[in-house]
Amino acid sequence: MEKEAGPATAGVRLDDPWYEASAAGWDGAEGAGGTATDGGPGPEEPRPGPDAAEIYLAVHRSAAFREVRRRYRRFVVPAALAFLLWYLAYVVAATTAPGLMARPVVGAVNVAMVACLGQFLTTFLLTWAYARHARLRRDRAALDLRWDTQEMTRGAGQPVTGGPVR
C-alpha cells in the first residue's frame, strides 16, 4: 500500500513500509472515512495544520539545526582527516620503509608494533573525544531540537525559531 506523494513532498514516501494497515483496523473494512471511535479525525481525513514533511523541512532550515550540524562537522572533519592521515602514514611507512619499521624499540617490540598499538590507542582516544564532544557541545541542543520537532508534529508546538543553542 504505497501512498502517492503530494506536490509539497515531491517524491518523498511518507508511509511506513513495515506498518500493516489491516492490523490497525484502518484498511477500510471498519470505520473507513468519517471519524474514529474516539471522535478524532478518521484515517481518511487530513489532519489540520502542516504535515510532517513541512515540519521537518522547516526544522532542517532552522538556525538551531544548522548550529548542531556545524558543531558536528567542526569536530568530525578534522578528526577524521587526522586519523586517515595517521593511518595512511602507517601503511606507507610499512610498505616503503621496512627497515625503519623492523627497527627494534624494546626487546622483540619493533617500530611497526608500536605504530600498530598507536593505531588502536588512537581509535579509542578518538572515540572517547567524540563522545565527550557530543555530550558537551551537541547533545543538549539536539535533544532540545528533537523535543521541539516532536511537539510540532503533535500540533502543539511553536514554529521553528532557531532559538539559542547551548
Phi and psi in radians as a Rosetta constraint file:
Dihedral C 1 N 2 CA 2 C 2 CIRCULARHARMONIC -1.812 0.35
Dihedral N 2 CA 2 C 2 N 3 CIRCULARHARMONIC 2.215 0.35
Dihedral C 2 N 3 CA 3 C 3 CIRCULARHARMONIC -1.487 0.35
Dihedral N 3 CA 3 C 3 N 4 CIRCULARHARMONIC 2.588 0.35
Dihedral C 3 N 4 CA 4 C 4 CIRCULARHARMONIC -1.487 0.35
Dihedral N 4 CA 4 C 4 N 5 CIRCULARHARMONIC 2.311 0.35
Dihedral C 4 N 5 CA 5 C 5 CIRCULARHARMONIC -1.324 0.35
Dihedral N 5 CA 5 C 5 N 6 CIRCULARHARMONIC 2.510 0.35
Dihedral C 5 N 6 CA 6 C 6 CIRCULARHARMONIC -1.426 0.35
Dihedral N 6 CA 6 C 6 N 7 CIRCULARHARMONIC -3.135 0.35
Dihedral C 6 N 7 CA 7 C 7 CIRCULARHARMONIC -1.148 0.35
Dihedral N 7 CA 7 C 7 N 8 CIRCULARHARMONIC -0.506 0.35
Dihedral C 7 N 8 CA 8 C 8 CIRCULARHARMONIC -1.278 0.35
Dihedral N 8 CA 8 C 8 N 9 CIRCULARHARMONIC -0.446 0.35
Dihedral C 8 N 9 CA 9 C 9 CIRCULARHARMONIC -1.753 0.35
Dihedral N 9 CA 9 C 9 N 10 CIRCULARHARMONIC -0.250 0.35
Dihedral C 9 N 10 CA 10 C 10 CIRCULARHARMONIC 0.594 0.35
Dihedral N 10 CA 10 C 10 N 11 CIRCULARHARMONIC 1.263 0.35
Dihedral C 10 N 11 CA 11 C 11 CIRCULARHARMONIC 1.577 0.35
Dihedral N 11 CA 11 C 11 N 12 CIRCULARHARMONIC 0.058 0.35
Dihedral C 11 N 12 CA 12 C 12 CIRCULARHARMONIC -1.613 0.35
Dihedral N 12 CA 12 C 12 N 13 CIRCULARHARMONIC 2.200 0.35
Dihedral C 12 N 13 CA 13 C 13 CIRCULARHARMONIC -1.413 0.35
Dihedral N 13 CA 13 C 13 N 14 CIRCULARHARMONIC 2.185 0.35
Dihedral C 13 N 14 CA 14 C 14 CIRCULARHARMONIC -1.779 0.35
Dihedral N 14 CA 14 C 14 N 15 CIRCULARHARMONIC -0.180 0.35
Dihedral C 14 N 15 CA 15 C 15 CIRCULARHARMONIC -1.510 0.35
Dihedral N 15 CA 15 C 15 N 16 CIRCULARHARMONIC 2.730 0.35
Dihedral C 15 N 16 CA 16 C 16 CIRCULARHARMONIC -1.623 0.35
Dihedral N 16 CA 16 C 16 N 17 CIRCULARHARMONIC 2.071 0.35
Dihedral C 16 N 17 CA 17 C 17 CIRCULARHARMONIC -1.181 0.35
Dihedral N 17 CA 17 C 17 N 18 CIRCULARHARMONIC -0.317 0.35
Dihedral C 17 N 18 CA 18 C 18 CIRCULARHARMONIC -1.644 0.35
Dihedral N 18 CA 18 C 18 N 19 CIRCULARHARMONIC -0.096 0.35
Dihedral C 18 N 19 CA 19 C 19 CIRCULARHARMONIC -1.509 0.35
Dihedral N 19 CA 19 C 19 N 20 CIRCULARHARMONIC 2.159 0.35
Dihedral C 19 N 20 CA 20 C 20 CIRCULARHARMONIC -1.769 0.35
Dihedral N 20 CA 20 C 20 N 21 CIRCULARHARMONIC 1.955 0.35
Dihedral C 20 N 21 CA 21 C 21 CIRCULARHARMONIC -1.094 0.35
Dihedral N 21 CA 21 C 21 N 22 CIRCULARHARMONIC -0.637 0.35
Dihedral C 21 N 22 CA 22 C 22 CIRCULARHARMONIC -1.176 0.35
Dihedral N 22 CA 22 C 22 N 23 CIRCULARHARMONIC -0.504 0.35
Dihedral C 22 N 23 CA 23 C 23 CIRCULARHARMONIC -1.204 0.35
Dihedral N 23 CA 23 C 23 N 24 CIRCULARHARMONIC -0.499 0.35
Dihedral C 23 N 24 CA 24 C 24 CIRCULARHARMONIC -1.551 0.35
Dihedral N 24 CA 24 C 24 N 25 CIRCULARHARMONIC -0.113 0.35
Dihedral C 24 N 25 CA 25 C 25 CIRCULARHARMONIC 1.460 0.35
Dihedral N 25 CA 25 C 25 N 26 CIRCULARHARMONIC 0.294 0.35
Dihedral C 25 N 26 CA 26 C 26 CIRCULARHARMONIC -1.863 0.35
Dihedral N 26 CA 26 C 26 N 27 CIRCULARHARMONIC 0.420 0.35
Dihedral C 26 N 27 CA 27 C 27 CIRCULARHARMONIC -1.531 0.35
Dihedral N 27 CA 27 C 27 N 28 CIRCULARHARMONIC 0.100 0.35
Dihedral C 27 N 28 CA 28 C 28 CIRCULARHARMONIC 1.713 0.35
Dihedral N 28 CA 28 C 28 N 29 CIRCULARHARMONIC -0.144 0.35
Dihedral C 28 N 29 CA 29 C 29 CIRCULARHARMONIC -1.289 0.35
Dihedral N 29 CA 29 C 29 N 30 CIRCULARHARMONIC -0.800 0.35
Dihedral C 29 N 30 CA 30 C 30 CIRCULARHARMONIC -2.183 0.35
Dihedral N 30 CA 30 C 30 N 31 CIRCULARHARMONIC 2.303 0.35
Dihedral C 30 N 31 CA 31 C 31 CIRCULARHARMONIC 1.128 0.35
Dihedral N 31 CA 31 C 31 N 32 CIRCULARHARMONIC 0.467 0.35
Dihedral C 31 N 32 CA 32 C 32 CIRCULARHARMONIC -1.241 0.35
Dihedral N 32 CA 32 C 32 N 33 CIRCULARHARMONIC 2.552 0.35
Dihedral C 32 N 33 CA 33 C 33 CIRCULARHARMONIC 1.274 0.35
Dihedral N 33 CA 33 C 33 N 34 CIRCULARHARMONIC -2.740 0.35
Dihedral C 33 N 34 CA 34 C 34 CIRCULARHARMONIC 0.771 0.35
Dihedral N 34 CA 34 C 34 N 35 CIRCULARHARMONIC -2.522 0.35
Dihedral C 34 N 35 CA 35 C 35 CIRCULARHARMONIC -1.959 0.35
Dihedral N 35 CA 35 C 35 N 36 CIRCULARHARMONIC 2.764 0.35
Dihedral C 35 N 36 CA 36 C 36 CIRCULARHARMONIC -1.347 0.35
Dihedral N 36 CA 36 C 36 N 37 CIRCULARHARMONIC 2.958 0.35
Dihedral C 36 N 37 CA 37 C 37 CIRCULARHARMONIC -1.129 0.35
Dihedral N 37 CA 37 C 37 N 38 CIRCULARHARMONIC -0.397 0.35
Dihedral C 37 N 38 CA 38 C 38 CIRCULARHARMONIC -1.539 0.35
Dihedral N 38 CA 38 C 38 N 39 CIRCULARHARMONIC 0.046 0.35
Dihedral C 38 N 39 CA 39 C 39 CIRCULARHARMONIC 1.627 0.35
Dihedral N 39 CA 39 C 39 N 40 CIRCULARHARMONIC -0.121 0.35
Dihedral C 39 N 40 CA 40 C 40 CIRCULARHARMONIC -1.398 0.35
Dihedral N 40 CA 40 C 40 N 41 CIRCULARHARMONIC 3.130 0.35
Dihedral C 40 N 41 CA 41 C 41 CIRCULARHARMONIC -1.145 0.35
Dihedral N 41 CA 41 C 41 N 42 CIRCULARHARMONIC 2.473 0.35
Dihedral C 41 N 42 CA 42 C 42 CIRCULARHARMONIC -1.339 0.35
Dihedral N 42 CA 42 C 42 N 43 CIRCULARHARMONIC 3.122 0.35
Dihedral C 42 N 43 CA 43 C 43 CIRCULARHARMONIC -1.194 0.35
Dihedral N 43 CA 43 C 43 N 44 CIRCULARHARMONIC -0.402 0.35
Dihedral C 43 N 44 CA 44 C 44 CIRCULARHARMONIC -1.552 0.35
Dihedral N 44 CA 44 C 44 N 45 CIRCULARHARMONIC -0.290 0.35
Dihedral C 44 N 45 CA 45 C 45 CIRCULARHARMONIC -1.502 0.35
Dihedral N 45 CA 45 C 45 N 46 CIRCULARHARMONIC 2.449 0.35
Dihedral C 45 N 46 CA 46 C 46 CIRCULARHARMONIC -1.240 0.35
Dihedral N 46 CA 46 C 46 N 47 CIRCULARHARMONIC 2.525 0.35
Dihedral C 46 N 47 CA 47 C 47 CIRCULARHARMONIC -1.410 0.35
Dihedral N 47 CA 47 C 47 N 48 CIRCULARHARMONIC 2.564 0.35
Dihedral C 47 N 48 CA 48 C 48 CIRCULARHARMONIC -1.224 0.35
Dihedral N 48 CA 48 C 48 N 49 CIRCULARHARMONIC 2.712 0.35
Dihedral C 48 N 49 CA 49 C 49 CIRCULARHARMONIC 1.500 0.35
Dihedral N 49 CA 49 C 49 N 50 CIRCULARHARMONIC -3.107 0.35
Dihedral C 49 N 50 CA 50 C 50 CIRCULARHARMONIC -1.216 0.35
Dihedral N 50 CA 50 C 50 N 51 CIRCULARHARMONIC 2.623 0.35
Dihedral C 50 N 51 CA 51 C 51 CIRCULARHARMONIC -1.465 0.35
Dihedral N 51 CA 51 C 51 N 52 CIRCULARHARMONIC 3.017 0.35
Dihedral C 51 N 52 CA 52 C 52 CIRCULARHARMONIC -1.063 0.35
Dihedral N 52 CA 52 C 52 N 53 CIRCULARHARMONIC -0.670 0.35
Dihedral C 52 N 53 CA 53 C 53 CIRCULARHARMONIC -1.086 0.35
Dihedral N 53 CA 53 C 53 N 54 CIRCULARHARMONIC -0.738 0.35
Dihedral C 53 N 54 CA 54 C 54 CIRCULARHARMONIC -1.140 0.35
Dihedral N 54 CA 54 C 54 N 55 CIRCULARHARMONIC -0.681 0.35
Dihedral C 54 N 55 CA 55 C 55 CIRCULARHARMONIC -1.137 0.35
Dihedral N 55 CA 55 C 55 N 56 CIRCULARHARMONIC -0.802 0.35
Dihedral C 55 N 56 CA 56 C 56 CIRCULARHARMONIC -1.172 0.35
Dihedral N 56 CA 56 C 56 N 57 CIRCULARHARMONIC -0.594 0.35
Dihedral C 56 N 57 CA 57 C 57 CIRCULARHARMONIC -1.154 0.35
Dihedral N 57 CA 57 C 57 N 58 CIRCULARHARMONIC -0.692 0.35
Dihedral C 57 N 58 CA 58 C 58 CIRCULARHARMONIC -1.126 0.35
Dihedral N 58 CA 58 C 58 N 59 CIRCULARHARMONIC -0.723 0.35
Dihedral C 58 N 59 CA 59 C 59 CIRCULARHARMONIC -1.124 0.35
Dihedral N 59 CA 59 C 59 N 60 CIRCULARHARMONIC -0.738 0.35
Dihedral C 59 N 60 CA 60 C 60 CIRCULARHARMONIC -1.062 0.35
Dihedral N 60 CA 60 C 60 N 61 CIRCULARHARMONIC -0.561 0.35
Dihedral C 60 N 61 CA 61 C 61 CIRCULARHARMONIC -1.511 0.35
Dihedral N 61 CA 61 C 61 N 62 CIRCULARHARMONIC -0.122 0.35
Dihedral C 61 N 62 CA 62 C 62 CIRCULARHARMONIC -1.289 0.35
Dihedral N 62 CA 62 C 62 N 63 CIRCULARHARMONIC 2.710 0.35
Dihedral C 62 N 63 CA 63 C 63 CIRCULARHARMONIC -1.152 0.35
Dihedral N 63 CA 63 C 63 N 64 CIRCULARHARMONIC -0.607 0.35
Dihedral C 63 N 64 CA 64 C 64 CIRCULARHARMONIC -1.118 0.35
Dihedral N 64 CA 64 C 64 N 65 CIRCULARHARMONIC -0.729 0.35
Dihedral C 64 N 65 CA 65 C 65 CIRCULARHARMONIC -1.158 0.35
Dihedral N 65 CA 65 C 65 N 66 CIRCULARHARMONIC -0.752 0.35
Dihedral C 65 N 66 CA 66 C 66 CIRCULARHARMONIC -1.074 0.35
Dihedral N 66 CA 66 C 66 N 67 CIRCULARHARMONIC -0.652 0.35
Dihedral C 66 N 67 CA 67 C 67 CIRCULARHARMONIC -1.163 0.35
Dihedral N 67 CA 67 C 67 N 68 CIRCULARHARMONIC -0.725 0.35
Dihedral C 67 N 68 CA 68 C 68 CIRCULARHARMONIC -1.097 0.35
Dihedral N 68 CA 68 C 68 N 69 CIRCULARHARMONIC -0.778 0.35
Dihedral C 68 N 69 CA 69 C 69 CIRCULARHARMONIC -1.152 0.35
Dihedral N 69 CA 69 C 69 N 70 CIRCULARHARMONIC -0.657 0.35
Dihedral C 69 N 70 CA 70 C 70 CIRCULARHARMONIC -1.102 0.35
Dihedral N 70 CA 70 C 70 N 71 CIRCULARHARMONIC -0.789 0.35
Dihedral C 70 N 71 CA 71 C 71 CIRCULARHARMONIC -1.097 0.35
Dihedral N 71 CA 71 C 71 N 72 CIRCULARHARMONIC -0.677 0.35
Dihedral C 71 N 72 CA 72 C 72 CIRCULARHARMONIC -1.085 0.35
Dihedral N 72 CA 72 C 72 N 73 CIRCULARHARMONIC -0.869 0.35
Dihedral C 72 N 73 CA 73 C 73 CIRCULARHARMONIC -1.162 0.35
Dihedral N 73 CA 73 C 73 N 74 CIRCULARHARMONIC -0.620 0.35
Dihedral C 73 N 74 CA 74 C 74 CIRCULARHARMONIC -1.136 0.35
Dihedral N 74 CA 74 C 74 N 75 CIRCULARHARMONIC -0.401 0.35
Dihedral C 74 N 75 CA 75 C 75 CIRCULARHARMONIC -1.639 0.35
Dihedral N 75 CA 75 C 75 N 76 CIRCULARHARMONIC -0.841 0.35
Dihedral C 75 N 76 CA 76 C 76 CIRCULARHARMONIC -1.206 0.35
Dihedral N 76 CA 76 C 76 N 77 CIRCULARHARMONIC -0.751 0.35
Dihedral C 76 N 77 CA 77 C 77 CIRCULARHARMONIC -1.112 0.35
Dihedral N 77 CA 77 C 77 N 78 CIRCULARHARMONIC -0.901 0.35
Dihedral C 77 N 78 CA 78 C 78 CIRCULARHARMONIC -1.133 0.35
Dihedral N 78 CA 78 C 78 N 79 CIRCULARHARMONIC -0.672 0.35
Dihedral C 78 N 79 CA 79 C 79 CIRCULARHARMONIC -1.136 0.35
Dihedral N 79 CA 79 C 79 N 80 CIRCULARHARMONIC -0.757 0.35
Dihedral C 79 N 80 CA 80 C 80 CIRCULARHARMONIC -1.152 0.35
Dihedral N 80 CA 80 C 80 N 81 CIRCULARHARMONIC -0.711 0.35
Dihedral C 80 N 81 CA 81 C 81 CIRCULARHARMONIC -1.118 0.35
Dihedral N 81 CA 81 C 81 N 82 CIRCULARHARMONIC -0.770 0.35
Dihedral C 81 N 82 CA 82 C 82 CIRCULARHARMONIC -1.089 0.35
Dihedral N 82 CA 82 C 82 N 83 CIRCULARHARMONIC -0.763 0.35
Dihedral C 82 N 83 CA 83 C 83 CIRCULARHARMONIC -1.172 0.35
Dihedral N 83 CA 83 C 83 N 84 CIRCULARHARMONIC -0.706 0.35
Dihedral C 83 N 84 CA 84 C 84 CIRCULARHARMONIC -1.095 0.35
Dihedral N 84 CA 84 C 84 N 85 CIRCULARHARMONIC -0.751 0.35
Dihedral C 84 N 85 CA 85 C 85 CIRCULARHARMONIC -1.128 0.35
Dihedral N 85 CA 85 C 85 N 86 CIRCULARHARMONIC -0.701 0.35
Dihedral C 85 N 86 CA 86 C 86 CIRCULARHARMONIC -1.105 0.35
Dihedral N 86 CA 86 C 86 N 87 CIRCULARHARMONIC -0.740 0.35
Dihedral C 86 N 87 CA 87 C 87 CIRCULARHARMONIC -1.147 0.35
Dihedral N 87 CA 87 C 87 N 88 CIRCULARHARMONIC -0.801 0.35
Dihedral C 87 N 88 CA 88 C 88 CIRCULARHARMONIC -1.118 0.35
Dihedral N 88 CA 88 C 88 N 89 CIRCULARHARMONIC -0.634 0.35
Dihedral C 88 N 89 CA 89 C 89 CIRCULARHARMONIC -1.093 0.35
Dihedral N 89 CA 89 C 89 N 90 CIRCULARHARMONIC -0.690 0.35
Dihedral C 89 N 90 CA 90 C 90 CIRCULARHARMONIC -1.110 0.35
Dihedral N 90 CA 90 C 90 N 91 CIRCULARHARMONIC -0.817 0.35
Dihedral C 90 N 91 CA 91 C 91 CIRCULARHARMONIC -1.146 0.35
Dihedral N 91 CA 91 C 91 N 92 CIRCULARHARMONIC -0.772 0.35
Dihedral C 91 N 92 CA 92 C 92 CIRCULARHARMONIC -1.115 0.35
Dihedral N 92 CA 92 C 92 N 93 CIRCULARHARMONIC -0.758 0.35
Dihedral C 92 N 93 CA 93 C 93 CIRCULARHARMONIC -1.113 0.35
Dihedral N 93 CA 93 C 93 N 94 CIRCULARHARMONIC -0.680 0.35
Dihedral C 93 N 94 CA 94 C 94 CIRCULARHARMONIC -1.159 0.35
Dihedral N 94 CA 94 C 94 N 95 CIRCULARHARMONIC -0.546 0.35
Dihedral C 94 N 95 CA 95 C 95 CIRCULARHARMONIC -1.623 0.35
Dihedral N 95 CA 95 C 95 N 96 CIRCULARHARMONIC -0.541 0.35
Dihedral C 95 N 96 CA 96 C 96 CIRCULARHARMONIC -1.751 0.35
Dihedral N 96 CA 96 C 96 N 97 CIRCULARHARMONIC -0.356 0.35
Dihedral C 96 N 97 CA 97 C 97 CIRCULARHARMONIC -2.279 0.35
Dihedral N 97 CA 97 C 97 N 98 CIRCULARHARMONIC 1.145 0.35
Dihedral C 97 N 98 CA 98 C 98 CIRCULARHARMONIC -1.128 0.35
Dihedral N 98 CA 98 C 98 N 99 CIRCULARHARMONIC -0.491 0.35
Dihedral C 98 N 99 CA 99 C 99 CIRCULARHARMONIC -1.157 0.35
Dihedral N 99 CA 99 C 99 N 100 CIRCULARHARMONIC -0.727 0.35
Dihedral C 99 N 100 CA 100 C 100 CIRCULARHARMONIC -1.126 0.35
Dihedral N 100 CA 100 C 100 N 101 CIRCULARHARMONIC -0.791 0.35
Dihedral C 100 N 101 CA 101 C 101 CIRCULARHARMONIC -1.180 0.35
Dihedral N 101 CA 101 C 101 N 102 CIRCULARHARMONIC -0.452 0.35
Dihedral C 101 N 102 CA 102 C 102 CIRCULARHARMONIC -1.526 0.35
Dihedral N 102 CA 102 C 102 N 103 CIRCULARHARMONIC -0.118 0.35
Dihedral C 102 N 103 CA 103 C 103 CIRCULARHARMONIC -1.100 0.35
Dihedral N 103 CA 103 C 103 N 104 CIRCULARHARMONIC 2.213 0.35
Dihedral C 103 N 104 CA 104 C 104 CIRCULARHARMONIC -1.216 0.35
Dihedral N 104 CA 104 C 104 N 105 CIRCULARHARMONIC 2.496 0.35
Dihedral C 104 N 105 CA 105 C 105 CIRCULARHARMONIC -1.822 0.35
Dihedral N 105 CA 105 C 105 N 106 CIRCULARHARMONIC -1.031 0.35
Dihedral C 105 N 106 CA 106 C 106 CIRCULARHARMONIC -2.459 0.35
Dihedral N 106 CA 106 C 106 N 107 CIRCULARHARMONIC 2.008 0.35
Dihedral C 106 N 107 CA 107 C 107 CIRCULARHARMONIC 1.063 0.35
Dihedral N 107 CA 107 C 107 N 108 CIRCULARHARMONIC -2.192 0.35
Dihedral C 107 N 108 CA 108 C 108 CIRCULARHARMONIC -1.498 0.35
Dihedral N 108 CA 108 C 108 N 109 CIRCULARHARMONIC -0.034 0.35
Dihedral C 108 N 109 CA 109 C 109 CIRCULARHARMONIC -1.461 0.35
Dihedral N 109 CA 109 C 109 N 110 CIRCULARHARMONIC 2.176 0.35
Dihedral C 109 N 110 CA 110 C 110 CIRCULARHARMONIC -1.951 0.35
Dihedral N 110 CA 110 C 110 N 111 CIRCULARHARMONIC 3.126 0.35
Dihedral C 110 N 111 CA 111 C 111 CIRCULARHARMONIC -1.053 0.35
Dihedral N 111 CA 111 C 111 N 112 CIRCULARHARMONIC -0.676 0.35
Dihedral C 111 N 112 CA 112 C 112 CIRCULARHARMONIC -1.083 0.35
Dihedral N 112 CA 112 C 112 N 113 CIRCULARHARMONIC -0.725 0.35
Dihedral C 112 N 113 CA 113 C 113 CIRCULARHARMONIC -1.157 0.35
Dihedral N 113 CA 113 C 113 N 114 CIRCULARHARMONIC -0.718 0.35
Dihedral C 113 N 114 CA 114 C 114 CIRCULARHARMONIC -1.109 0.35
Dihedral N 114 CA 114 C 114 N 115 CIRCULARHARMONIC -0.757 0.35
Dihedral C 114 N 115 CA 115 C 115 CIRCULARHARMONIC -1.126 0.35
Dihedral N 115 CA 115 C 115 N 116 CIRCULARHARMONIC -0.685 0.35
Dihedral C 115 N 116 CA 116 C 116 CIRCULARHARMONIC -1.121 0.35
Dihedral N 116 CA 116 C 116 N 117 CIRCULARHARMONIC -0.791 0.35
Dihedral C 116 N 117 CA 117 C 117 CIRCULARHARMONIC -1.107 0.35
Dihedral N 117 CA 117 C 117 N 118 CIRCULARHARMONIC -0.581 0.35
Dihedral C 117 N 118 CA 118 C 118 CIRCULARHARMONIC -1.109 0.35
Dihedral N 118 CA 118 C 118 N 119 CIRCULARHARMONIC -0.606 0.35
Dihedral C 118 N 119 CA 119 C 119 CIRCULARHARMONIC -1.090 0.35
Dihedral N 119 CA 119 C 119 N 120 CIRCULARHARMONIC -0.799 0.35
Dihedral C 119 N 120 CA 120 C 120 CIRCULARHARMONIC -1.115 0.35
Dihedral N 120 CA 120 C 120 N 121 CIRCULARHARMONIC -0.798 0.35
Dihedral C 120 N 121 CA 121 C 121 CIRCULARHARMONIC -1.063 0.35
Dihedral N 121 CA 121 C 121 N 122 CIRCULARHARMONIC -0.744 0.35
Dihedral C 121 N 122 CA 122 C 122 CIRCULARHARMONIC -1.081 0.35
Dihedral N 122 CA 122 C 122 N 123 CIRCULARHARMONIC -0.689 0.35
Dihedral C 122 N 123 CA 123 C 123 CIRCULARHARMONIC -1.073 0.35
Dihedral N 123 CA 123 C 123 N 124 CIRCULARHARMONIC -0.835 0.35
Dihedral C 123 N 124 CA 124 C 124 CIRCULARHARMONIC -1.155 0.35
Dihedral N 124 CA 124 C 124 N 125 CIRCULARHARMONIC -0.714 0.35
Dihedral C 124 N 125 CA 125 C 125 CIRCULARHARMONIC -1.106 0.35
Dihedral N 125 CA 125 C 125 N 126 CIRCULARHARMONIC -0.747 0.35
Dihedral C 125 N 126 CA 126 C 126 CIRCULARHARMONIC -1.151 0.35
Dihedral N 126 CA 126 C 126 N 127 CIRCULARHARMONIC -0.657 0.35
Dihedral C 126 N 127 CA 127 C 127 CIRCULARHARMONIC -1.119 0.35
Dihedral N 127 CA 127 C 127 N 128 CIRCULARHARMONIC -0.771 0.35
Dihedral C 127 N 128 CA 128 C 128 CIRCULARHARMONIC -1.080 0.35
Dihedral N 128 CA 128 C 128 N 129 CIRCULARHARMONIC -0.790 0.35
Dihedral C 128 N 129 CA 129 C 129 CIRCULARHARMONIC -1.115 0.35
Dihedral N 129 CA 129 C 129 N 130 CIRCULARHARMONIC -0.681 0.35
Dihedral C 129 N 130 CA 130 C 130 CIRCULARHARMONIC -1.126 0.35
Dihedral N 130 CA 130 C 130 N 131 CIRCULARHARMONIC -0.808 0.35
Dihedral C 130 N 131 CA 131 C 131 CIRCULARHARMONIC -1.092 0.35
Dihedral N 131 CA 131 C 131 N 132 CIRCULARHARMONIC -0.705 0.35
Dihedral C 131 N 132 CA 132 C 132 CIRCULARHARMONIC -1.146 0.35
Dihedral N 132 CA 132 C 132 N 133 CIRCULARHARMONIC -0.802 0.35
Dihedral C 132 N 133 CA 133 C 133 CIRCULARHARMONIC -1.063 0.35
Dihedral N 133 CA 133 C 133 N 134 CIRCULARHARMONIC -0.765 0.35
Dihedral C 133 N 134 CA 134 C 134 CIRCULARHARMONIC -1.089 0.35
Dihedral N 134 CA 134 C 134 N 135 CIRCULARHARMONIC -0.772 0.35
Dihedral C 134 N 135 CA 135 C 135 CIRCULARHARMONIC -1.127 0.35
Dihedral N 135 CA 135 C 135 N 136 CIRCULARHARMONIC -0.724 0.35
Dihedral C 135 N 136 CA 136 C 136 CIRCULARHARMONIC -1.493 0.35
Dihedral N 136 CA 136 C 136 N 137 CIRCULARHARMONIC -0.520 0.35
Dihedral C 136 N 137 CA 137 C 137 CIRCULARHARMONIC -1.988 0.35
Dihedral N 137 CA 137 C 137 N 138 CIRCULARHARMONIC -0.372 0.35
Dihedral C 137 N 138 CA 138 C 138 CIRCULARHARMONIC -2.214 0.35
Dihedral N 138 CA 138 C 138 N 139 CIRCULARHARMONIC -0.586 0.35
Dihedral C 138 N 139 CA 139 C 139 CIRCULARHARMONIC -1.027 0.35
Dihedral N 139 CA 139 C 139 N 140 CIRCULARHARMONIC -0.806 0.35
Dihedral C 139 N 140 CA 140 C 140 CIRCULARHARMONIC -1.093 0.35
Dihedral N 140 CA 140 C 140 N 141 CIRCULARHARMONIC -0.813 0.35
Dihedral C 140 N 141 CA 141 C 141 CIRCULARHARMONIC -1.131 0.35
Dihedral N 141 CA 141 C 141 N 142 CIRCULARHARMONIC -0.707 0.35
Dihedral C 141 N 142 CA 142 C 142 CIRCULARHARMONIC -1.173 0.35
Dihedral N 142 CA 142 C 142 N 143 CIRCULARHARMONIC -0.698 0.35
Dihedral C 142 N 143 CA 143 C 143 CIRCULARHARMONIC -1.165 0.35
Dihedral N 143 CA 143 C 143 N 144 CIRCULARHARMONIC -0.690 0.35
Dihedral C 143 N 144 CA 144 C 144 CIRCULARHARMONIC -1.073 0.35
Dihedral N 144 CA 144 C 144 N 145 CIRCULARHARMONIC -0.766 0.35
Dihedral C 144 N 145 CA 145 C 145 CIRCULARHARMONIC -1.113 0.35
Dihedral N 145 CA 145 C 145 N 146 CIRCULARHARMONIC -0.721 0.35
Dihedral C 145 N 146 CA 146 C 146 CIRCULARHARMONIC -1.110 0.35
Dihedral N 146 CA 146 C 146 N 147 CIRCULARHARMONIC -0.760 0.35
Dihedral C 146 N 147 CA 147 C 147 CIRCULARHARMONIC -1.068 0.35
Dihedral N 147 CA 147 C 147 N 148 CIRCULARHARMONIC -0.805 0.35
Dihedral C 147 N 148 CA 148 C 148 CIRCULARHARMONIC -1.060 0.35
Dihedral N 148 CA 148 C 148 N 149 CIRCULARHARMONIC -0.707 0.35
Dihedral C 148 N 149 CA 149 C 149 CIRCULARHARMONIC -1.127 0.35
Dihedral N 149 CA 149 C 149 N 150 CIRCULARHARMONIC -0.740 0.35
Dihedral C 149 N 150 CA 150 C 150 CIRCULARHARMONIC -1.134 0.35
Dihedral N 150 CA 150 C 150 N 151 CIRCULARHARMONIC -0.679 0.35
Dihedral C 150 N 151 CA 151 C 151 CIRCULARHARMONIC -1.106 0.35
Dihedral N 151 CA 151 C 151 N 152 CIRCULARHARMONIC -0.710 0.35
Dihedral C 151 N 152 CA 152 C 152 CIRCULARHARMONIC -1.176 0.35
Dihedral N 152 CA 152 C 152 N 153 CIRCULARHARMONIC -0.666 0.35
Dihedral C 152 N 153 CA 153 C 153 CIRCULARHARMONIC -1.227 0.35
Dihedral N 153 CA 153 C 153 N 154 CIRCULARHARMONIC -0.392 0.35
Dihedral C 153 N 154 CA 154 C 154 CIRCULARHARMONIC -1.389 0.35
Dihedral N 154 CA 154 C 154 N 155 CIRCULARHARMONIC -0.223 0.35
Dihedral C 154 N 155 CA 155 C 155 CIRCULARHARMONIC 1.582 0.35
Dihedral N 155 CA 155 C 155 N 156 CIRCULARHARMONIC 0.035 0.35
Dihedral C 155 N 156 CA 156 C 156 CIRCULARHARMONIC -1.862 0.35
Dihedral N 156 CA 156 C 156 N 157 CIRCULARHARMONIC 0.039 0.35
Dihedral C 156 N 157 CA 157 C 157 CIRCULARHARMONIC -1.653 0.35
Dihedral N 157 CA 157 C 157 N 158 CIRCULARHARMONIC 3.022 0.35
Dihedral C 157 N 158 CA 158 C 158 CIRCULARHARMONIC -1.591 0.35
Dihedral N 158 CA 158 C 158 N 159 CIRCULARHARMONIC 2.818 0.35
Dihedral C 158 N 159 CA 159 C 159 CIRCULARHARMONIC -1.094 0.35
Dihedral N 159 CA 159 C 159 N 160 CIRCULARHARMONIC 2.733 0.35
Dihedral C 159 N 160 CA 160 C 160 CIRCULARHARMONIC -1.220 0.35
Dihedral N 160 CA 160 C 160 N 161 CIRCULARHARMONIC 2.111 0.35
Dihedral C 160 N 161 CA 161 C 161 CIRCULARHARMONIC -1.881 0.35
Dihedral N 161 CA 161 C 161 N 162 CIRCULARHARMONIC -0.280 0.35
Dihedral C 161 N 162 CA 162 C 162 CIRCULARHARMONIC 1.266 0.35
Dihedral N 162 CA 162 C 162 N 163 CIRCULARHARMONIC 0.709 0.35
Dihedral C 162 N 163 CA 163 C 163 CIRCULARHARMONIC -1.075 0.35
Dihedral N 163 CA 163 C 163 N 164 CIRCULARHARMONIC -2.985 0.35
Dihedral C 163 N 164 CA 164 C 164 CIRCULARHARMONIC -1.146 0.35
Dihedral N 164 CA 164 C 164 N 165 CIRCULARHARMONIC 2.490 0.35
Dihedral C 164 N 165 CA 165 C 165 CIRCULARHARMONIC -1.954 0.35
Dihedral N 165 CA 165 C 165 N 166 CIRCULARHARMONIC 2.180 0.35
